[in-house]
Amino acid sequence: MKKIFKLLILFYLSFLILSPMATFAQMVPNTVCPVMPGERVKQKFYVDYQGERIYLCCRNCVIAFKKNPEKFMKRLTKMQAKVQ
C-alpha cells in the first residue's frame, strides 16, 4: 500500500513539474528566436509587437528586436512559412 501511495505522489509531482513546460510550448507562436535563428526561445524573454507576443532567446535579442522589429518580423514570417 505504501508503494502505491509513493508512486501516486511521484506521478502527481512529475505531472506538476512537466505540465507548465508543455503548456508554454503549446502557447508560444515561435519556438526559435528570430534574431538568432537556431536558438530556442525562453519564456522570460519576449516583446509585444503589434498585438503579438514574440519570444526570444536572451536579453540581447530583446534589445536587437526593439531596434529593428520589421527586419525580425520578416525573418520570423519566413521561418514560420518553412515550418508549415
N, C-alpha and C positions, 0 to 999 in steps of 0.2 A: 504494500500500500504506500509506503514511504517513497519507493522508487517511482511509482506512477505520479505521485504528487510532485516530486522533484522534476520529473520530465515535463509535467504540465507547466510548472513555473518556468523552466528553461525555455519551453516553446513560447510561452507568453512574452518573456523578456526579449527573446530574439525577434519576435514579431514587432514589439515596440521599438526596437533599435533599427530594424531594417525597413519598416514601413515609411518613415519620413524620407528615406533616400529614394525609394520607389516613387513616392508622391512628387518629389522635386523633379525627378527625371521625366515624369509624365507631364508636368505643367510647364516645363521650360520649352519655349519655342525653338531655341537654338541650344545645341549641346556642345558646339565647337565655337571658340572665340573668333569673331570676325576680324579682330585686329591682328591676332597671332594664330592663323589657321593651323590646325593640328593640336592645339592646346584645348583641353576640356574646360568648360566653364565652371565657375564656383558660384554657389547661391548668394554669397555675400557681396559679390561684385556685379553691379548692374547699373544701367542708365535707362531712365524712362524717356523715350523719344517718340513724339507724335502719337501718344496714347498707347505705345507698345513698350513692353519691358524687354530690354536687350541685355542678356547676361554675358559677362566677360570673364577672363581667367585671372586677372590681377588688377591692382590699383593703377598701375601704369597704363594698362589698356583702357581703363575708365577715362583717364586723362586724355589719352590719344583720341578716343572716340568722341569726346566732347569737343575737341579742337576741330575735327573734320567728320561730323556724323554722316554726311551724304556719301562720302567715299566708302565708309564701312558698311552703310546700309546697302549700297550696291553690291559690295562683296558678299554680304550676308544673303542677299537675294539670289546671287549666283550659286552660293553654297547650298542653299535650300533647294534650288532647282535641280542640282545634281543628285540630291538625295531622293527626290520624288521621281 
